[in-house]
Amino acid sequence: MQAAQTDAEASLPTLKTPALSRRMACWLYEGMLLFGVVFIAGYLFGTLSQTKNAMDNRHPLQAFLFVVFGIYFVWLWSKGQTLAMKTWHIRVLTRSGTVLSQRQALVRYLWAWLWFLPPLLLAWGFDLKGGESLVILVGWIAVWALLSRFHPRQQFWHDTFAGTQLVDCKPTIGK
């Protein structure tokens, strides 16, 4: 089975993986763009739920934002790129080089939570405060990003688990 998969992957066109620095710059830019998504979704949730205090309905708001982020990413990844990815000339594709289906994008979204879930669970389990949690979160993000260096094609491991890949789509000049 693995030999057949290796032969199939060998016959695929070689797609270049963007540099880690570009992928992380795109990741940070995506985070900045998500502030707008959070603002609009939070305002909508607060208005519809008549929330008067930020600590009221905190867990339902977090669940709502999880769903909103899922819709955002699944919809845009199934079209090939988010706005940040367009800016940094990065596309997300399947291993075979095709655009993701919505199901594949959903699987990638769930696996992408490996960027945040381990440090959040650790902070929750040890009842860490804001500053301590932030240090663990930033440290884990750095470790998770650097672990891509151990992938044969330098891909993030959550992409490997999801059957996806990030590829360079810089326009060629002079053609």
C-alpha positions in Angstrom: 0.0 0.0 0.0 2.8 2.4 0.9 4.8 1.6 -2.2 1.7 2.4 -4.4 1.3 5.7 -2.6 4.9 6.5 -3.0 4.8 5.7 -6.7 1.7 7.8 -7.1 3.3 10.7 -5.3 6.4 10.4 -7.4 4.4 10.9 -10.6 2.9 14.1 -9.4 4.3 17.5 -10.5 6.7 19.0 -8.0 5.1 21.9 -6.3 7.4 24.2 -4.3 6.8 24.7 -0.6 6.9 28.3 0.4 9.7 29.3 2.9 8.9 28.9 6.6 9.3 32.7 7.0 6.7 33.4 4.3 4.3 30.9 5.7 4.6 32.4 9.2 4.3 35.9 7.9 1.1 34.8 6.2 0.0 33.1 9.4 0.5 36.4 11.4 -1.3 38.4 8.7 -4.2 36.0 8.8 -4.4 36.5 12.6 -4.6 40.3 12.1 -7.4 39.8 9.5 -9.3 37.6 12.0 -9.6 40.5 14.4 -12.2 41.9 12.0 -14.0 38.6 11.8 -14.0 38.3 15.6 -15.3 41.9 16.0 -18.2 41.4 13.6 -19.1 37.9 14.9 -18.7 39.1 18.6 -20.9 42.1 17.9 -23.5 39.9 16.2 -23.4 37.3 19.0 -23.6 40.0 21.7 -26.5 41.7 20.0 -28.5 38.6 19.4 -27.9 37.2 22.9 -28.4 40.5 24.6 -25.1 40.1 26.4 -24.4 43.0 28.7 -21.1 41.8 30.3 -18.2 40.4 28.5 -17.9 37.4 30.9 -21.6 36.5 30.4 -22.1 33.8 27.8 -18.3 33.4 27.4 -18.4 29.7 26.5 -21.3 30.0 24.0 -19.4 32.9 22.4 -16.2 30.8 22.1 -18.2 28.0 20.5 -19.8 30.5 18.1 -16.4 31.8 17.2 -15.1 28.3 16.6 -18.0 27.8 14.1 -17.5 31.2 12.5 -13.7 30.5 12.0 -14.6 27.1 10.6 -17.0 28.6 8.1 -14.4 31.3 7.2 -11.5 28.9 6.6 -13.5 26.0 5.0 -15.1 28.4 2.5 -11.9 30.1 1.6 -9.6 27.1 1.6 -12.1 25.2 -0.6 -11.5 28.1 -3.1 -7.7 27.7 -2.7 -6.7 30.7 -0.7 -7.6 33.1 2.1 -6.9 36.8 1.7 -3.6 36.5 3.6 -2.6 33.6 1.4 -3.3 35.6 -1.7 -1.1 38.4 -0.4 1.8 36.1 0.3 1.2 34.0 -2.9 0.5 30.8 -1.1 -2.2 28.2 -2.1 -3.5 25.2 -0.2 -4.0 22.1 -2.3 -4.5 18.4 -1.8 -1.5 16.1 -2.0 -2.4 15.5 -5.6 -2.3 19.2 -6.4 -6.1 19.9 -6.7 -8.2 22.4 -4.8 -9.6 21.1 -1.6 -13.2 20.0 -1.3 -15.2 21.5 1.6 -14.8 18.2 3.5 -11.0 18.3 3.0 -11.0 21.9 4.1 -13.0 21.0 7.2 -10.5 18.2 8.1 -7.6 20.7 7.6 -9.4 23.2 9.9 -9.7 20.7 12.7 -6.1 19.5 12.4 -5.0 23.2 12.3 -6.1 23.5 15.9 -2.8 21.8 16.8 -1.4 25.3 16.6 -3.4 26.2 19.7 -5.0 23.2 21.5 -1.9 21.8 23.3 -0.9 25.0 25.0 -4.5 25.9 25.8 -5.1 22.6 27.4 -1.9 22.9 29.3 -2.8 26.4 30.5 -6.2 25.2 31.5 -4.9 22.0 33.2 -2.4 23.9 35.3 -4.6 26.9 35.9 -2.0 29.3 34.4 -2.6 33.0 34.3 -2.5 35.3 31.1 1.2 36.0 30.9 2.2 32.4 31.6 -0.3 31.1 29.1 1.0 33.5 26.5 4.6 32.4 26.9 3.5 28.7 26.5 1.4 29.6 23.5 4.2 31.5 21.7 6.7 28.8 22.6 4.4 26.0 21.3 3.8 28.0 18.0 7.5 28.3 17.5 8.1 24.6 18.2 5.2 23.6 15.9 6.4 25.8 13.1 10.0 24.6 13.4 8.9 20.9 13.4 8.1 21.5 9.7 11.8 21.3 9.1 11.6 17.6 9.9 9.0 17.0 7.2 10.5 15.7 3.9 8.9 18.6 2.0 9.1 21.1 4.8 5.3 21.1 5.2 3.5 21.7 8.4 2.5 18.5 10.1 -1.2 19.3 10.4 -1.2 19.6 6.6 0.3 16.1 6.3 -2.3 14.7 8.7 -5.1 16.4 6.7 -3.7 15.3 3.3 -3.1 18.9 2.2 -0.1 21.0 1.3 0.9 24.7 1.0 2.5 25.6 -2.3 4.2 28.6 -3.7 2.1 30.4 -6.4 4.2 33.5 -7.0 3.4 34.9 -10.5 6.2 34.4 -12.9 7.6 37.7 -14.3 8.2 38.0 -18.0 5.8 35.3 -19.2 
